[in-house]
């Protein structure tokens, strides 16, 4: 019985870590898209202001 409880606890820990890493990957993709969008809009507004 103790082995089953230990295996369940380990599965929950490693499953949580896996979900956390997936969430970080998704946040990284969203941050990259927002960075590119911000650079493009900033470049356009800077180009207009410079003329």
N, C-alpha and C positions, 0 to 999 in steps of 0.2 A: 504494500500500500504506500509506503514511503517513497519507493522508486517512482510510482505513478505520479504522486504529487510533485516530486522533483522534476520529472519530465514535463509536466504541465506548466510549472513555473518557468522552466527554461524556454519552453515554446512561446509562452506569453512575452518573455523578455526579448527573445530574438525576433518575434513577430512585430513587436512594438518598434524595435530598432529598424527593421525593414520598412515599416510604414513611415517612420520618421525620415529615412533616407529618400524614399520616393517623394515625400512632400518637399524635401529640400531640392530635389531635382526639378520638380514642377515649378517651385519658386524661382530657381535659377533661370529657367527658360523664360518665365514671365518677366523677370528683371532684365534679361537680355533684350527682349522685345521692346520693353519700355525705354531702355537705354538708347536703342537704335532710333526709335520714334522721337525721343527727346533730342537726339543729336541732329536728326533731319530737320525738325521744326526750328530748333535753335539756329542752325546754319542758314535756313531760309530767312528768318527774321533778322539775323545779323547781316545777311547780304543786302536786304532791303534798307536797313538802317545805314549801311556804309555808303550807299549811293547818293 
